[in-house]
Structure formats: C-alpha cells, structure tokens
Amino acid sequence: MKRQQVRKSCGKKEWSVTIDSRCSPEVHEQCRMANGGQCVLENMRIALVGGLDRLEDKYQEAFEMNGAEFRFHTGVSGGVNAIRLKTLANWADVVVFVTTVNSHNALSIVKGICRKSGKLFLAMRHSGVEQVSSNVREHLLRRKKS
C-alpha cells in the first residue's frame, strides 16, 4: 500500500486527505500512456452492488482518484431498494456485483439491465478494495483492446 495525498473539494472548500492505495501515481500514469492519454477508469461510472458497507469510502476513493464516478448499493432488493438498484444499474457504465453477499433477486435485476443495455457486468467473489478496483481496470483494458 502507498500513502497518497489527494485534494478533495466541496463547493468552495478544499482540503487534503492522505489515503492508502495500491494504485500509485506511476500505475495511473502508465495506464494513461497505454491508452492515448486517458486512464480506462476516467469518466466511467462504476456501480458496486454488495461489498462491505464499512469499506464504501475506500471503494469510492479507489475509483474516484482515477477519474471515475462511483456509487454503492448494499444489494438489498426488497421494496424501494429494488427501484434504487435499478436506477443505479441504469446509471452505471460498469456494474460490479459481489456474489458472496447478494441475493439471487438482486443478481437477476442487475444482470437483466446490463444484458439489455449492453453495460459491462462483472461478478466477483471477493469484496476487497484492491481486488475490486484492479479487476475492473483489467476488464476495461481487455475490453478496450478487443
């Protein structure tokens, strides 16, 4: 893990935060150079369904420091949560679904939307921050090359 200083802002306020990340500035720069000046995560909308609630901030930092927008959903799909899940899946360019902590109902909702709209759907067993972010990056790189 590397400790990095990241600038955050909200309105007119700006502050500096130190975060732990596997994605070093060198890796991010290599990704940019290999892809014509843009990291594959830049300007992407990433949705994570499942994962660990307590790591939501870490997931967000891992994606947003590389230029992606990020949203999280617990995967609970009863009642109004099903509508939120559908909205999230429609919003995202890439939907990451953690299989070990989700219901079959959530899977069918998300997978159906991704199939109909041609969005990238990634099912993962593990919910670690570095595993999720590196798997998404690798899949996007492979998809871009093909």
N, C-alpha and C positions, 0 to 999 in steps of 0.2 A: 504494500500500500504506500501511496505517496501522499504527502500532505500538500495541498494547494490552496493558494489564496484566490478566492473568487469574489468578484464585485456583484453585489445584489442591489436592486433598487425597487422602490415602491413610490410612485409619484415623484416628488422632488427629493425624497430622502434616498441616500445611497450609503452603503456600508460594505465592509469587507468581512468575509467569512472564511475560516480555514476548514477545509473538508478533506476526508480521506477518499482517495480514488485510485483505482487501478489504471485508469486512462490518464496517462501522463500527457503533458503538452506535446511531447515528441510523437507519441502514438497518434494523437489527434492531427498533428501536422502531417505525418506520413499518410494518414487516411485522406487528408485534403489533397496532397500532392498526387496520390494514386488515382484520384477521381476528379481531375481537372479543376482543382482549387476549392472543392467543396466536400466536406465530410459527408458520408452517406446518411448520417443522422440529422444533418442540418435541415431545417424547415420541414421535418417529418413530424407527424402527430402520432405519438405512441400511447396506446392504452394497455394497461396491465390489469388483468382480471384475476383476482386471487392474490397470491403472495401474502406477505405478512404485514398487517396493519402497522405494526411498530416500525417497519422499515420504509414506510411510504415516503418520508422525507429523503431518505438515502436513494431510493429509486429515482425520485424526481431530480435530485442533484446529478446523478449519474447520466441522465439523459439530457437535461437542460444545459449542463455545462458544455455539451457538444452541439448545441443549437436546436435541439428537438423540443417540441411541446409535449407535455406528459400529463396524463390523467390516470387515476387509480380507482378501481372498484373492487369491493370485497368479494364479489361473486354471488352474494345473496340475491336470489332471483324471485322472491315472493312479493306480491303486491306491487307497490310503487317502485320497488327496486328493479323489477323487470323492465319497466319503462326507462329508468336511468341506465340500465345495462344496454338496452337497445340504442338509446341516444348516444352513449359512449362509443359503441361499436360503429355506428354510422359516422361519428365524428372522426375517428382514427384512420390513419393510413395503414398502421400495423397494429394488430391486436395480439397481445401475448397472453396466453391462458395457462395458468399454473394448475396442472391436473390433480395434484395431491390434496388440494384444499378447496375444490369446487364441486358443485353438484352437476349431475347429468343435464338438468334443466338449463343451467347457465351455459353449459357447453353447447347444447342444441341451439339456443338463442344466438350466441355469438358466432358459432360456426356457420349457421344459416345465413346470417347477414353478410359475413365475409365471402361466402361462396357466391351469393347473388351479386354482390358489388365488386368482386374481384380484388378485395383487400387481402393483404398478407396476413395469414393466421398462423401463429406459432404456438404449438402446445409444448409445454416444458414441465418436467417433473420437479425440478428444483427451483427454489424461490430466492436464492442468494442474489444480492445486488450485482455482484461482478459476473455471475453466471448469466443472469438475465440480460444485462447490457451487452456483454460480449457476444452472446448468441444472436441477439437482434442485429448487431453490427455485422457479424459474419453472414447471416442470411441475406441482409440487404446488399452486401458486397457481392455475394454469389448471384443474386438476382440481377444486379446491375450488369455483371459480366456476361450473363447469358442472353 
